[in-house]
Amino acid sequence: MSTADTAISDEVKQKAAEAKDSLNEHTLKTVHWHFSDETGSPFWLAKKSELKFDPLKDVKSFDDLKKFPEFEDEWLRGGPVDRWIPKGHQGKPTYVFETGGTTGIPKSRVVIEDHWKDYELFSDTLPDEYFPKGSNWLMLGPSGPRRLRLAVEHLAQHRGGICFCIDLDPRWVVKLIKKGWMEHLEEYKKHCVDQAVTVLTAGHDIKCMFATPKLLESLGEALEEKGTSLQEVGIKGIFSGGTEFTPQWTKFCVEEMLGGPASEGGIYMTPTYGNTLMGLACSKPITAEQGYKISYYAPQPRAATEVVSFDDYNQVVGYGETGRVKLYTLTDEFFVPGFMERDEGEREAPFETYPWDGVSGVRPFHELATSTTVGVY
């Protein structure tokens, strides 16, 4: 037993066992939905004949998902996208969200209500003191065919507010970086931040916002140049997300930009880790005492993450050890039995709020890191 195991209290161990039971039950329900002729999606019903086992008989727990082959990126590129719509949801208004697409065909995911449900669950984790109900929001992030923009708008509406958005094309940002047009990149970033400054200083009473780390930093600088600050324009709560979210950046952001922790500076910031496939993983509260360490916990049982060995993607590493992030999506709209993320990190132990495994130190997977262009995130 590792030291991390012994550090987990009996109460958390009990909660973790209950969470695992819930995950097993939810997995069974999800697999039966996607592989039953009456409710399943054309994609998985067709795939069933290629599998070396019967999902309806042989999947009895979450761990049985390891029987599935690795979920492939290419399955999500190109159409027809309606092959992903389960028969049980046919005829409902459907969204399609894209991810990637800087080169070639982007990956796309069909969604009916998952983005609403994910962000309503996330809403329950936000402290009302800093994200007051009824407040208006600013969405300073990617627009266009992105899930995030509609999800943040729904979050604002769910909490009783109105969401103000900007125009931002992340694919253009990546192209500028790849071409080395850094002057154009700076101008485009300024163009995006200028839109945000205009909205924040137009009397719309915006108290909450989403921003990627890079844009949040640029926004703080732009407001400072105008002789004001995030506090002075009325911001109280910020939720942020992106690969640039490191302990070093968080320390700078909290101590330099936000004037200290929320109790001192008046602004509460929470990091998140999310994507079009999974939804949103929340962070364990970050503190100076813990060196601004960021640990993310997936929204179980609707999604789960594992940190797995670089040599064997079915083998979970020990607590505190490094591995690649493996994702499972388990909703009645979308089923992903093991997708290898482009990230790596350290496995984190369960704790009271999220009694299941988490991941910290998230960064681009080292074998892909040189070919990964982070862009606006």
C-alpha positions in Angstrom: 0.0 0.0 0.0 1.4 3.4 -1.0 1.7 6.4 1.4 -1.1 8.0 -0.5 -3.3 5.0 0.2 -2.6 5.2 4.0 -3.3 9.0 3.9 -6.9 8.4 2.7 -9.2 8.5 5.7 -11.7 5.7 6.4 -14.5 8.1 5.7 -13.1 9.0 2.2 -12.4 5.3 1.5 -16.1 4.6 2.3 -17.2 7.4 0.0 -14.8 6.2 -2.7 -16.3 2.7 -2.5 -19.8 4.1 -2.9 -18.7 6.3 -5.8 -17.2 3.1 -7.5 -20.5 1.3 -7.0 -22.3 4.2 -8.6 -19.8 4.3 -11.5 -20.3 0.5 -12.1 -24.1 0.9 -12.1 -23.9 3.9 -14.4 -21.5 2.1 -16.8 -23.8 -0.8 -17.1 -26.8 1.4 -17.9 -24.8 3.5 -20.4 -23.5 0.4 -22.3 -26.9 -1.2 -22.5 -28.4 2.1 -23.8 -25.7 2.4 -26.6 -25.7 -1.2 -27.6 -29.5 -2.0 -27.5 -31.2 -2.1 -30.9 -34.0 0.1 -29.6 -31.9 2.9 -28.2 -28.3 2.5 -29.4 -26.4 4.8 -31.8 -25.8 3.5 -35.4 -22.1 3.8 -34.9 -21.9 1.5 -31.8 -24.6 -0.9 -33.2 -22.4 -1.3 -36.3 -19.2 -1.6 -34.2 -20.8 -4.4 -32.1 -20.2 -7.0 -34.8 -16.4 -6.2 -34.8 -16.0 -6.7 -31.1 -14.6 -9.9 -29.7 -17.1 -9.9 -26.8 -20.8 -9.0 -26.3 -21.1 -5.6 -24.5 -24.6 -6.5 -23.3 -23.5 -9.6 -21.6 -19.8 -9.1 -20.8 -19.7 -5.6 -19.4 -20.6 -5.9 -15.8 -18.5 -3.0 -14.3 -16.5 0.0 -15.2 -13.3 -2.0 -15.3 -14.8 -4.2 -18.1 -14.6 -1.2 -20.4 -11.0 -2.2 -20.9 -12.3 -5.0 -23.1 -13.0 -2.3 -25.7 -10.3 -1.3 -28.2 -8.9 2.2 -27.8 -11.3 4.8 -29.0 -9.8 6.3 -32.2 -9.6 10.0 -33.1 -10.4 9.3 -36.7 -13.8 8.0 -35.8 -14.8 11.5 -35.0 -13.5 13.1 -38.2 -16.0 13.5 -41.0 -19.6 12.4 -41.3 -22.3 11.5 -41.3 -22.4 12.8 -37.7 -25.9 11.5 -37.2 -24.4 8.0 -36.9 -23.5 9.1 -33.3 -27.1 10.0 -32.4 -28.7 7.2 -30.3 -32.0 6.0 -31.6 -33.4 6.8 -28.2 -32.8 10.5 -28.9 -33.8 10.6 -32.6 -35.9 13.7 -33.6 -34.5 15.9 -30.8 -32.8 19.2 -31.6 -29.1 18.4 -31.9 -25.9 20.5 -31.8 -22.6 19.6 -33.3 -19.4 20.8 -31.7 -16.0 20.8 -33.2 -12.6 20.4 -31.7 -9.2 20.8 -33.4 -9.4 21.3 -37.2 -6.3 23.4 -37.6 -5.2 21.0 -40.3 -7.6 18.6 -42.0 -11.0 17.6 -40.9 -11.9 18.6 -37.3 -13.2 16.1 -34.8 -16.9 16.6 -34.2 -19.3 15.5 -31.4 -23.1 15.6 -31.5 -24.7 16.9 -28.4 -28.3 17.3 -27.3 -28.3 18.4 -23.7 -25.0 17.2 -22.3 -23.4 20.6 -22.3 -26.3 22.0 -20.3 -26.2 19.1 -17.8 -22.4 19.3 -17.4 -22.4 23.0 -16.6 -25.4 22.8 -14.3 -23.4 20.3 -12.3 -20.4 22.6 -12.4 -22.6 25.5 -11.3 -23.3 23.6 -8.0 -19.6 23.8 -7.2 -19.3 27.6 -7.5 -19.5 29.7 -4.3 -22.4 32.1 -4.5 -20.4 34.8 -2.7 -18.1 35.3 -5.7 -20.5 34.0 -8.4 -23.7 35.8 -7.3 -26.9 34.3 -8.7 -28.5 36.7 -11.2 -25.1 38.2 -12.3 -24.1 38.8 -15.9 -21.1 37.0 -17.4 -18.4 37.6 -19.9 -17.2 34.7 -22.1 -13.6 35.5 -23.1 -12.7 32.4 -25.0 -13.2 30.6 -28.3 -16.4 31.2 -30.3 -17.8 29.5 -33.5 -18.4 25.8 -33.5 -17.1 25.4 -30.0 -19.0 23.7 -27.1 -17.5 26.1 -24.6 -19.2 29.2 -25.8 -22.7 27.8 -25.6 -21.9 26.0 -22.4 -20.7 29.2 -20.6 -23.8 31.0 -21.9 -26.0 28.3 -20.5 -24.1 28.5 -17.2 -24.9 32.2 -17.0 -28.5 31.7 -17.9 -28.8 28.7 -15.4 -27.6 31.1 -12.7 -30.1 33.8 -13.7 -27.7 36.0 -15.7 -27.0 37.1 -19.3 -23.8 36.2 -21.1 -21.8 38.6 -23.2 -19.5 37.0 -25.7 -16.6 38.0 -28.0 -15.5 36.8 -31.4 -12.4 34.5 -31.2 -11.2 32.0 -33.8 -8.7 29.7 -32.1 -7.8 28.1 -35.5 -6.5 31.4 -36.8 -4.4 31.8 -33.6 -2.8 28.4 -34.2 -2.1 29.3 -37.9 -0.5 32.6 -36.9 1.8 30.7 -34.4 2.7 28.1 -37.0 3.6 30.7 -39.5 5.6 32.6 -37.0 3.5 35.8 -37.5 3.9 36.9 -33.9 3.2 40.5 -34.7 -0.2 39.5 -36.2 -0.8 37.2 -33.2 -0.3 40.1 -30.8 -2.7 42.2 -32.8 -5.3 39.5 -32.9 -5.0 38.9 -29.1 -5.3 42.7 -28.6 -8.4 42.6 -30.9 -10.0 40.0 -28.7 -9.1 41.7 -25.4 -10.3 45.0 -26.7 -13.7 43.5 -27.3 -13.7 42.3 -23.6 -12.6 45.7 -22.3 -15.4 47.4 -24.3 -18.0 45.1 -22.8 -16.7 45.3 -19.2 -16.6 49.1 -19.3 -20.0 49.6 -21.0 -22.1 49.5 -17.8 -23.5 45.9 -18.2 -22.9 45.0 -14.5 -20.8 41.9 -15.3 -19.6 40.1 -12.1 -18.5 36.7 -13.4 -16.4 35.5 -16.4 -14.7 32.7 -18.2 -11.2 33.3 -19.7 -8.3 31.2 -20.8 -5.2 31.9 -18.8 -3.4 33.8 -21.6 -6.4 36.1 -22.3 -7.0 36.7 -18.6 -3.5 37.9 -18.2 -3.8 40.2 -21.3 -7.1 41.5 -20.0 -5.6 42.4 -16.7 -2.8 44.3 -18.4 -5.2 46.1 -20.8 -7.4 47.3 -17.9 -4.3 48.4 -16.0 -3.3 50.5 -19.0 -6.7 52.2 -18.9 -6.1 53.0 -15.2 -8.6 50.4 -13.9 -8.6 46.7 -12.8 -10.7 43.6 -12.8 -11.9 44.5 -9.3 -12.8 48.0 -10.3 -14.9 46.9 -13.3 -16.8 44.7 -10.9 -15.5 41.1 -11.5 -15.9 38.9 -8.4 -15.6 35.3 -9.8 -13.5 33.9 -12.7 -13.6 30.3 -14.0 -10.7 29.6 -16.2 -9.3 26.6 -18.2 -6.5 25.7 -20.5 -3.2 23.9 -20.8 -1.3 27.0 -19.6 -2.8 26.6 -16.1 0.3 25.8 -14.2 1.1 26.3 -10.5 3.6 29.1 -11.5 1.0 30.9 -13.6 -1.6 30.5 -10.9 0.8 31.9 -8.3 1.4 34.9 -10.5 -2.2 35.4 -11.3 -3.4 35.2 -7.7 -0.6 37.2 -6.0 0.2 39.7 -8.7 -3.0 40.2 -10.8 -5.8 39.5 -8.4 -4.3 41.0 -5.3 -4.1 37.7 -3.3 -6.6 35.0 -2.4 -10.3 35.9 -2.7 -10.5 36.9 1.0 -7.9 39.6 0.4 -8.2 40.5 -3.3 -12.0 40.1 -3.6 -11.8 37.8 -6.7 -12.2 34.1 -6.6 -10.6 32.1 -9.4 -11.2 28.4 -10.0 -9.2 26.4 -12.6 -11.0 23.7 -14.7 -9.9 21.0 -17.2 -12.3 20.2 -19.9 -12.9 19.3 -23.5 -15.6 18.6 -26.0 -15.6 14.9 -25.2 -15.6 14.9 -21.5 -17.3 18.0 -20.2 -15.7 19.8 -17.3 -13.4 18.5 -14.5 -13.4 20.6 -11.4 -10.3 21.5 -9.4 -9.5 20.9 -5.7 -9.3 24.3 -4.0 -5.9 25.8 -4.7 -3.9 27.3 -1.9 -0.5 29.0 -1.4 0.2 26.5 1.4 0.1 23.7 -1.2 2.3 25.6 -3.7 -0.7 26.4 -5.9 -0.9 22.8 -7.0 -3.9 22.1 -9.3 -5.7 18.7 -9.1 -8.6 18.0 -11.4 -11.5 15.6 -10.8 -13.7 14.4 -13.6 -17.5 14.7 -13.2 -18.2 11.1 -12.3 -20.2 9.1 -13.2 -20.9 11.0 -16.4 -17.1 10.9 -17.2 -14.1 9.4 -15.6 -10.3 9.8 -16.0 -7.5 7.5 -15.2 -3.7 8.1 -15.2 -2.2 5.1 -17.0 1.2 3.7 -17.7 3.0 5.0 -20.8 3.8 1.3 -21.6 0.3 -0.2 -20.9 -2.8 2.0 -21.3 -4.8 -0.5 -19.3 -2.6 -0.2 -16.3 -3.3 2.6 -13.8 -0.2 4.1 -12.2 0.3 4.5 -8.4 -0.8 7.6 -6.5 1.7 10.4 -7.2 3.1 8.6 -10.2 3.2 10.0 -13.8 1.2 8.6 -16.7 -1.0 9.5 -19.7 -4.5 10.7 -19.1 -7.2 8.3 -20.3 -10.8 9.5 -20.6 -14.1 7.8 -20.5 -17.4 9.5 -21.4 -20.5 7.8 -20.1 -23.7 9.6 -21.0 -26.8 8.5 -22.8 -25.8 10.9 -25.7 -22.2 9.9 -26.1 -20.1 6.8 -25.2 -16.3 6.8 -25.2 -14.8 3.7 -23.6 -11.2 4.8 -23.2 -9.8 7.7 -25.2 -6.1 8.6 -24.9 -5.8 12.3 -24.2 -3.0 14.4 -25.5 -2.1 15.1 -21.9 -0.1 13.5 -19.1 0.0 14.2 -15.4 0.2 12.7 -11.9 -2.5 10.5 -10.3 -4.2 12.1 -7.3 -6.0 10.4 -4.5 -9.7 10.8 -3.8 -10.8 13.4 -1.2 -14.0 14.3 0.5 -15.6 16.5 -2.2 -14.6 14.2 -5.1 -14.1 10.7 -3.7 -12.4 9.2 -6.8 -9.1 9.5 -8.5 -7.9 12.9 -9.9 -5.0 14.1 -12.0 -2.5 17.0 -11.3 0.3 18.6 -13.2 -1.6 18.3 -16.5 0.6 19.1 -19.5 1.0 18.0 -23.1 1.9 14.3 -23.4 5.7 14.3 -23.8 5.7 12.2 -27.0 3.4 14.7 -28.7 4.5 17.8 -26.9 6.8 19.1 -29.7 3.9 18.8 -32.2 1.3 20.3 -30.0 0.5 24.0 -30.6 -1.3 25.3 -27.5 -2.7 28.5 -29.2 -5.2 30.5 -27.3 -5.5 28.0 -24.4 
